[in-house]
Amino acid sequence: MKTSSDRAGQEPIDKPTAWACTITNAAALPGLGTIAGGCKVGYVQAACALSGFALSLGGLVAHLRVWFDTGEMPEGFTRGLMVAVLGLGLFASAWLWALASSIRMHRRAARPSPAPKSNDAPHSPIPPRL
């Protein structure tokens, strides 16, 4: 039975690659590690993170312009400050989404196969029941 959540054609990654993708998601750009891990949803995560960063930077600049134009710190929430907070929320949600993707990558990461045994015979002192 094939469902929409099946990952057709996606081979599992190893643990060191999963850790590298997690660090990239957490420290560099949310979504970039997800893309490196082979998931296309990382493009949406990166777009949300970059949009949130741009909104927060633009809102901060607008707030500072009001501050410098009037010569005093504006009271309450200015429009620029609200945009900056909205951008921070968007970036934080993209970061949490990328963190969830990293956890999913760790769960599907291939574990090293155990060393093959030289003798396939059971090592139990009790013989099997027939």
C-alpha positions as CSV (number, residue, x, y, z in Angstrom):
1,M,0.0,0.0,0.0
2,K,1.5,3.3,-1.1
3,T,0.6,6.5,0.8
4,S,1.4,10.1,0.2
5,S,4.0,10.0,3.0
6,D,6.1,7.3,1.4
7,R,9.5,8.6,0.2
8,A,9.9,7.0,-3.2
9,G,13.4,6.9,-4.5
10,Q,14.8,8.4,-1.3
11,E,17.6,6.3,0.1
12,P,18.5,6.6,3.8
13,I,21.4,8.8,4.9
14,D,24.1,7.8,7.4
15,K,24.3,9.2,10.9
16,P,27.2,11.6,10.3
17,T,25.4,13.1,7.3
18,A,22.2,13.4,9.5
19,W,24.3,15.3,12.1
20,A,25.8,17.6,9.5
21,C,22.3,18.4,8.2
22,T,21.1,19.1,11.7
23,I,23.9,21.5,12.5
24,T,23.3,23.2,9.1
25,N,19.6,23.6,9.9
26,A,20.2,24.9,13.4
27,A,23.2,27.2,12.8
28,A,23.4,28.3,9.2
29,L,19.9,28.5,7.5
30,P,16.8,26.5,8.4
31,G,15.9,24.3,5.5
32,L,19.4,24.1,4.0
33,G,20.2,21.0,6.0
34,T,16.9,19.5,5.0
35,I,17.7,20.1,1.3
36,A,21.1,18.5,1.9
37,G,19.3,15.5,3.5
38,G,17.3,15.0,0.3
39,C,13.9,16.5,1.3
40,K,12.4,19.0,-1.1
41,V,10.4,20.6,1.8
42,G,13.6,22.3,2.7
43,Y,13.1,24.8,-0.1
44,V,9.9,26.0,1.6
45,Q,11.6,26.1,5.0
46,A,14.5,28.1,3.6
47,A,12.1,30.5,1.9
48,C,10.2,31.0,5.2
49,A,13.4,31.6,7.1
50,L,14.7,34.1,4.6
51,S,11.4,35.9,4.4
52,G,11.2,36.1,8.2
53,F,14.8,37.4,8.3
54,A,14.0,40.1,5.7
55,L,10.8,41.1,7.5
56,S,12.5,41.4,10.8
57,L,15.4,43.4,9.3
58,G,13.1,45.7,7.4
59,G,10.9,46.2,10.4
60,L,13.9,47.0,12.6
61,V,15.1,49.6,10.0
62,A,11.7,51.2,9.8
63,H,11.5,51.4,13.6
64,L,15.0,52.9,13.8
65,R,14.0,55.5,11.1
66,V,11.1,56.6,13.2
67,W,13.4,56.8,16.2
68,F,16.0,58.9,14.4
69,D,13.5,61.1,12.7
70,T,11.7,62.1,15.9
71,G,14.9,62.1,18.0
72,E,13.3,60.0,20.8
73,M,12.4,56.4,21.2
74,P,8.8,55.8,20.0
75,E,6.3,54.6,22.6
76,G,4.4,51.4,22.1
77,F,4.5,49.2,19.0
78,T,5.2,51.1,15.8
79,R,4.4,49.5,12.5
80,G,8.0,48.7,11.9
81,L,8.3,47.0,15.3
82,M,5.2,44.9,14.6
83,V,6.7,43.8,11.2
84,A,9.9,42.9,12.9
85,V,8.1,40.8,15.5
86,L,6.1,39.1,12.7
87,G,9.4,38.3,10.9
88,L,10.9,36.9,14.0
89,G,7.9,34.6,14.5
90,L,8.1,33.5,10.9
91,F,11.9,32.8,11.2
92,A,11.3,30.9,14.5
93,S,8.6,28.7,13.0
94,A,10.9,27.9,10.0
95,W,13.6,27.0,12.5
96,L,11.3,24.7,14.5
97,W,10.1,23.1,11.3
98,A,13.7,22.5,10.2
99,L,14.4,21.0,13.7
100,A,11.5,18.6,13.2
101,S,12.8,17.6,9.8
102,S,16.3,17.0,11.4
103,I,14.7,14.7,13.9
104,R,12.9,12.8,11.1
105,M,16.3,12.5,9.3
106,H,17.9,11.0,12.4
107,R,15.1,8.5,12.7
108,R,15.4,7.3,9.1
109,A,19.2,7.4,9.1
110,A,20.8,4.1,8.3
111,R,22.4,2.4,11.3
112,P,25.6,0.5,10.7
113,S,24.9,-3.2,10.1
114,P,26.2,-5.6,12.8
115,A,29.4,-7.5,12.0
116,P,28.6,-10.9,10.3
117,K,29.0,-13.9,12.6
118,S,31.5,-16.6,11.5
119,N,29.1,-19.3,12.5
120,D,25.4,-19.0,11.9
121,A,24.5,-21.9,14.3
122,P,22.6,-20.9,17.4
123,H,24.8,-20.6,20.5
124,S,22.2,-21.8,22.9
125,P,23.1,-24.8,25.0
126,I,19.5,-26.0,24.8
127,P,18.6,-27.7,21.5
128,P,15.5,-26.5,19.7
129,R,12.2,-28.3,20.2
130,L,10.8,-30.1,17.3
